[in-house]
């Protein structure tokens, strides 16, 4: 495969100064370093490519030769046999400038960075778990209690979570000395990776517990009651602390997150703390007014339809909505005026007489197009 231009590799212009080159390399080194991409061959090649480009462009003499003659001008200047004193000086500046960031990748001090929870049997919190439930609309409004059953890992009752048989305990890993890491050279850096012997734990169990196979945990089914608070919305979650998987090496258990789906209601729609309900009424009820009963979540309520109600008009019923924070929202009734699809002969005669009395028997006159255009 043809080599890429060094400036292209670092993503800088040809006239870039040392600081720009250093910043560009720092960004790529953090992104593609093998410690952050274990087992990723593509990332490893990108890291080597960026290191080679920085090695040339950070050195004034090599950079001048490369600018004038390309790869032919620096042939033999890369690799491991040449004098890297100037490059090491630049790398020293690089680490001094960004020591805090590089420490998180390469580790600080002689011991290096241990994996999360690893090394010498460090305690680790158990995994968080998720459980999904669906509840009726009314239960979401007023709250409820739901019994759920799920599987979680618990400390093995035989070895008490240690993973070792007969109280044998754990032995410091002879390969990594308990650090959980092994280090090897990678270009200019000493690269740390999880110890292959202990898997990054820092210890080994010579006599695993037969009950749990050395894991220290077992899967078990359990039932718990979950309290759903009043007013909970669709998609919300309830946190139940320490009901997730058991921790390792004495660590705390994880948490359980119960995600809630609310079934739609056939009559009510919800917006925050308020409820909305469409109620059909007749033409005569809309025109003359009437007292009717409507359904609420608590039962039913009597409401007055004002005379002259138009289709789509709404009235509120106070404190019949969703409770929250010691108060309660409203229920809004939307009147839908229902026009009769069929009329008896007597009904039609009365409607025609009504139209004559109210002066509605004349057809409306058409509006001239010229008037519409001027509006």
C-alpha positions as CSV (number, residue, x, y, z in Angstrom):
1,X,0.0,0.0,0.0
2,X,1.4,3.4,-1.0
3,X,2.4,5.7,1.9
4,X,0.3,8.7,2.6
5,X,1.8,12.2,2.6
6,X,3.0,13.0,6.2
7,X,1.1,16.3,6.2
8,X,-2.1,14.5,5.1
9,X,-1.5,11.9,7.9
10,X,-1.4,14.6,10.6
11,X,-4.1,16.7,8.9
12,X,-2.0,19.9,8.7
13,X,-1.0,22.3,6.0
14,X,2.5,22.0,4.5
15,X,3.6,25.3,6.1
16,X,2.4,24.3,9.6
17,X,4.6,25.2,12.5
18,X,5.9,22.9,15.2
19,X,3.1,23.7,17.6
20,X,0.4,22.9,15.1
21,X,2.2,19.6,14.2
22,X,2.5,18.7,17.9
23,X,-1.2,19.4,18.5
24,X,-2.2,17.4,15.5
25,X,-0.1,14.5,16.5
26,X,-1.3,14.6,20.1
27,X,-4.9,14.4,19.0
28,X,-4.2,11.3,16.8
29,X,-2.0,9.6,19.4
30,X,-4.9,9.9,21.9
31,X,-7.4,8.6,19.4
32,X,-5.5,5.7,18.1
33,X,-3.2,4.6,20.9
34,X,-3.3,0.8,21.4
35,X,-4.2,1.2,25.0
36,X,-7.5,2.7,24.0
37,X,-8.0,0.3,21.1
38,X,-6.9,-3.2,22.3
39,X,-6.8,-5.7,19.4
40,X,-7.7,-3.1,16.8
41,X,-5.1,-3.5,14.0
42,X,-6.4,-0.5,12.0
43,X,-6.0,1.8,15.0
44,X,-2.5,0.4,15.6
45,X,-1.5,1.1,12.0
46,X,-2.9,4.6,12.2
47,X,-0.9,5.2,15.4
48,X,2.3,4.0,13.8
49,X,1.6,6.1,10.7
50,X,1.0,9.2,12.8
51,X,4.1,8.6,14.9
52,X,6.3,8.2,11.8
53,X,4.9,11.4,10.4
54,X,5.5,13.3,13.6
55,X,9.0,11.9,13.8
56,X,9.9,13.5,10.4
57,X,7.9,16.7,10.6
58,X,9.0,17.6,14.2
59,X,12.6,17.6,13.2
60,X,13.7,20.7,11.2
61,X,16.4,18.9,9.2
62,X,14.2,15.9,8.3
63,X,11.2,18.2,7.5
64,X,13.3,20.3,5.1
65,X,14.5,17.2,3.4
66,X,11.0,15.8,3.1
67,X,9.6,19.1,1.8
68,X,12.3,19.2,-0.9
69,X,12.6,15.6,-2.0
70,X,9.5,13.8,-0.5
71,X,9.9,10.3,0.9
72,X,13.2,9.9,-1.0
73,X,14.7,12.7,1.0
74,X,14.0,11.0,4.4
75,X,14.6,7.4,3.4
76,X,16.5,5.7,6.2
77,X,15.7,8.5,8.6
78,X,12.7,6.7,10.1
79,X,12.7,3.4,12.0
80,X,14.5,2.3,15.1
81,X,18.2,2.6,14.3
82,X,18.7,6.3,14.0
83,X,19.5,8.9,16.7
84,X,16.2,9.9,18.3
85,X,17.6,12.5,20.7
86,X,15.8,15.4,19.1
87,X,12.6,13.5,18.7
88,X,12.7,12.4,22.4
89,X,13.2,16.1,23.3
90,X,10.0,17.0,21.4
91,X,8.2,14.1,22.9
92,X,9.2,15.2,26.4
93,X,7.7,18.6,25.6
94,X,4.6,16.9,24.4
95,X,4.2,14.9,27.6
96,X,4.9,18.0,29.8
97,X,2.3,20.0,27.9
98,X,-0.4,17.3,28.1
99,X,0.6,15.1,31.0
100,X,-2.8,15.1,32.6
101,X,-4.4,13.8,29.4
102,X,-1.7,11.3,28.6
103,X,-1.8,9.9,32.2
104,X,-5.4,8.9,31.6
105,X,-4.3,6.9,28.6
106,X,-0.8,5.5,29.4
107,X,-1.0,5.6,33.2
108,X,1.1,7.7,35.6
109,X,4.1,6.7,37.6
110,X,5.9,3.4,37.5
111,X,2.9,1.2,38.3
112,X,0.7,2.4,35.4
113,X,-3.1,2.6,35.3
114,X,-5.2,-0.3,36.4
115,X,-8.3,-1.2,34.6
116,X,-11.5,-0.2,36.3
117,X,-12.0,-2.3,39.4
118,X,-9.0,-4.4,38.4
119,X,-5.7,-5.2,40.2
120,X,-5.4,-7.0,43.5
121,X,-9.0,-8.0,43.7
122,X,-10.3,-4.4,43.9
123,X,-14.0,-4.1,44.7
124,X,-16.3,-3.4,41.7
125,X,-19.9,-2.3,41.7
126,X,-22.4,-4.7,40.1
127,X,-24.1,-4.0,36.7
128,X,-27.2,-1.9,36.6
129,X,-30.3,-3.7,35.3
130,X,-33.4,-2.6,33.3
131,X,-37.0,-3.8,33.5
132,X,-39.9,-2.5,31.3
133,X,-43.5,-2.5,32.4
134,X,-46.8,-1.3,31.0
135,X,-49.4,0.1,33.3
136,X,-53.0,1.4,32.7
137,X,-53.6,5.1,32.2
138,X,-55.5,5.5,35.5
139,X,-52.6,3.8,37.5
140,X,-50.2,6.3,36.0
141,X,-52.4,9.2,37.1
142,X,-53.0,8.0,40.6
143,X,-50.0,5.8,41.3
144,X,-49.9,2.1,42.1
145,X,-47.7,-0.7,43.3
146,X,-46.6,-3.4,40.8
147,X,-44.9,-6.8,41.6
148,X,-42.2,-7.6,39.2
149,X,-40.0,-10.7,38.8
150,X,-36.6,-10.7,37.2
151,X,-33.2,-12.3,37.3
152,X,-30.1,-10.8,39.0
153,X,-26.7,-12.1,40.0
154,X,-26.2,-12.6,43.8
155,X,-23.2,-13.5,45.8
156,X,-22.6,-17.2,45.8
157,X,-23.8,-18.7,49.1
158,X,-21.0,-21.3,49.2
159,X,-17.9,-19.1,48.7
160,X,-19.6,-15.9,49.9
161,X,-18.7,-14.2,46.7
162,X,-15.0,-14.9,46.8
163,X,-15.0,-17.4,43.9
164,X,-12.5,-19.6,45.8
165,X,-13.3,-23.1,47.2
166,X,-13.0,-23.9,50.9
167,X,-11.8,-20.4,51.8
168,X,-8.6,-20.9,49.8
169,X,-8.6,-17.2,48.8
170,X,-6.9,-15.6,45.9
171,X,-3.2,-15.5,44.8
172,X,-1.4,-12.6,43.4
173,X,-0.9,-13.0,39.7
174,X,2.7,-14.0,39.1
175,X,2.7,-12.6,35.6
176,X,1.7,-9.0,36.4
177,X,2.6,-8.9,40.2
178,X,-0.9,-7.9,41.1
179,X,-1.1,-4.8,38.9
180,X,-3.5,-6.3,36.4
181,X,-1.4,-5.0,33.5
182,X,1.6,-6.0,31.4
183,X,3.7,-3.5,29.5
184,X,5.6,-3.7,26.3
185,X,7.3,-1.2,24.0
186,X,5.3,0.4,21.2
187,X,7.4,2.9,19.3
188,X,8.5,5.6,21.7
189,X,6.0,4.5,24.4
190,X,5.6,1.8,27.0
191,X,2.2,0.4,26.3
192,X,0.0,-1.2,29.0
193,X,-2.5,-3.9,28.3
194,X,-4.6,-6.2,30.5
195,X,-2.7,-9.1,31.9
196,X,-3.5,-12.3,29.8
197,X,-3.0,-14.6,32.8
198,X,-5.5,-12.9,35.2
199,X,-7.6,-11.0,32.7
200,X,-6.6,-7.7,34.4
201,X,-7.8,-8.7,37.8
202,X,-4.4,-8.8,39.4
203,X,-5.1,-12.1,41.1
204,X,-5.8,-15.7,40.2
205,X,-8.0,-18.3,41.9
206,X,-6.1,-21.6,42.1
207,X,-9.1,-23.6,43.5
208,X,-12.4,-22.2,42.1
209,X,-15.6,-22.7,43.9
210,X,-17.5,-25.6,42.3
211,X,-20.9,-24.0,42.9
212,X,-20.2,-20.8,40.9
213,X,-17.2,-21.8,38.8
214,X,-15.1,-19.1,40.4
215,X,-17.2,-16.2,39.4
216,X,-18.4,-15.5,42.9
217,X,-22.0,-14.9,41.8
218,X,-25.1,-16.9,40.7
219,X,-28.1,-15.9,38.7
220,X,-31.4,-16.0,40.7
221,X,-35.0,-15.0,40.2
222,X,-36.6,-12.6,42.7
223,X,-39.8,-10.8,43.2
224,X,-40.1,-7.2,44.4
225,X,-42.8,-4.6,44.8
226,X,-42.3,-1.4,42.8
227,X,-44.0,1.8,43.8
228,X,-45.2,3.8,40.8
229,X,-45.6,7.5,41.9
230,X,-48.8,9.4,41.0
231,X,-48.6,11.4,37.9
232,X,-45.8,9.4,36.3
233,X,-45.5,10.1,32.5
234,X,-45.0,7.7,29.7
235,X,-41.3,6.8,29.2
236,X,-40.2,7.8,32.7
237,X,-38.2,5.4,34.9
238,X,-38.2,4.5,38.6
239,X,-34.8,3.9,40.3
240,X,-34.6,1.1,42.8
241,X,-31.1,1.3,44.4
242,X,-29.0,-1.8,45.0
243,X,-31.4,-4.2,43.2
244,X,-29.1,-4.8,40.2
245,X,-26.4,-7.4,39.9
246,X,-24.2,-8.2,42.9
247,X,-20.9,-6.4,43.2
248,X,-17.5,-8.3,42.9
249,X,-14.9,-8.6,45.6
250,X,-17.1,-6.9,48.1
251,X,-18.3,-4.1,45.9
252,X,-21.9,-2.7,46.1
253,X,-24.7,-4.1,44.0
254,X,-25.9,-2.2,41.0
255,X,-29.2,-0.4,40.6
256,X,-32.5,-1.5,38.9
257,X,-34.2,0.9,36.5
258,X,-37.9,0.3,35.9
259,X,-39.0,1.9,32.6
260,X,-42.7,2.7,32.4
261,X,-45.0,2.6,29.4
262,X,-48.5,4.0,29.9
263,X,-51.4,2.5,27.9
264,X,-53.4,5.0,26.0
265,X,-56.9,5.8,27.4
266,X,-60.0,5.4,25.2
267,X,-61.4,8.8,26.3
268,X,-58.7,10.9,27.9
269,X,-55.6,12.6,26.5
270,X,-53.0,14.0,28.8
271,X,-50.9,17.2,28.6
272,X,-48.7,17.7,31.7
273,X,-51.2,17.8,34.6
274,X,-54.3,18.4,32.5
275,X,-56.7,15.9,30.9
276,X,-58.8,16.5,27.8
277,X,-62.0,14.7,26.8
278,X,-64.3,15.1,23.8
279,X,-68.0,14.9,24.6
280,X,-70.7,14.8,21.8
281,X,-73.8,16.9,22.2
282,X,-76.9,17.4,20.1
283,X,-77.7,20.5,18.0
284,X,-80.6,21.3,20.4
285,X,-78.3,20.9,23.5
286,X,-75.8,23.2,21.9
287,X,-78.4,25.8,20.9
288,X,-80.6,25.7,24.1
289,X,-78.1,24.7,26.7
290,X,-78.4,21.6,28.9
291,X,-77.1,19.9,32.0
292,X,-75.3,16.6,31.2
293,X,-73.1,14.1,32.9
294,X,-69.6,13.4,31.8
295,X,-67.1,10.7,32.8
296,X,-64.0,11.6,34.9
297,X,-61.3,9.4,36.3
298,X,-63.0,9.6,39.6
299,X,-66.4,8.6,38.3
300,X,-68.7,11.2,36.7
301,X,-69.5,14.8,37.1
302,X,-72.4,17.1,36.1
303,X,-71.6,19.9,33.8
304,X,-73.6,22.7,32.2
305,X,-73.6,23.1,28.4
306,X,-74.0,26.9,27.9
307,X,-76.7,28.0,25.4
308,X,-75.2,28.8,22.1
309,X,-72.3,26.4,22.5
310,X,-70.2,26.1,19.3
311,X,-68.5,23.0,18.0
312,X,-65.1,22.7,19.6
313,X,-65.9,24.9,22.6
314,X,-64.2,23.8,25.9
315,X,-65.0,24.2,29.5
316,X,-62.8,23.2,32.5
317,X,-63.7,21.0,35.4
318,X,-61.4,22.0,38.2
319,X,-59.2,19.5,40.1
320,X,-60.1,16.5,38.0
321,X,-56.8,16.2,36.2
322,X,-53.5,14.6,37.2
323,X,-52.2,15.0,40.8
324,X,-48.7,16.3,41.3
325,X,-46.9,18.1,44.1
326,X,-49.9,18.4,46.4
327,X,-52.2,19.8,43.7
328,X,-54.1,18.6,40.8
329,X,-54.7,19.7,37.2
330,X,-58.0,20.2,35.4
331,X,-60.1,18.2,33.1
332,X,-61.1,20.0,29.9
333,X,-64.4,19.0,28.2
334,X,-64.4,19.7,24.5
335,X,-68.0,19.8,23.1
336,X,-68.5,18.2,19.7
337,X,-71.8,19.3,18.2
338,X,-73.4,16.2,16.5
339,X,-75.6,17.0,13.4
340,X,-78.3,14.4,12.9
341,X,-77.6,12.2,9.8
342,X,-81.4,11.5,9.3
343,X,-84.5,13.5,10.1
344,X,-88.1,12.3,10.4
345,X,-90.7,14.2,8.4
346,X,-91.8,16.0,11.5
347,X,-88.3,16.9,12.4
348,X,-87.5,18.2,8.9
349,X,-90.7,20.4,9.0
350,X,-89.6,21.8,12.3
351,X,-86.1,22.5,11.1
352,X,-87.5,24.3,8.0
353,X,-89.8,26.3,10.1
354,X,-86.9,27.2,12.4
355,X,-84.9,28.3,9.3
356,X,-87.8,30.5,8.2
357,X,-88.2,32.1,11.6
358,X,-84.5,32.8,11.9
359,X,-84.3,34.1,8.4
360,X,-82.1,31.2,7.2
361,X,-84.3,30.1,4.3
362,X,-82.6,32.3,1.8
363,X,-79.5,30.8,0.2
364,X,-76.4,32.9,0.8
365,X,-75.5,35.1,-2.1
366,X,-72.2,34.2,-3.9
367,X,-69.3,36.6,-3.3
368,X,-67.9,38.1,-6.5
369,X,-64.4,36.9,-7.5
370,X,-63.2,40.4,-7.7
371,X,-64.1,40.9,-4.0
372,X,-62.2,37.8,-3.1
373,X,-59.1,38.9,-5.0
374,X,-59.1,42.2,-3.1
375,X,-59.2,40.6,0.3
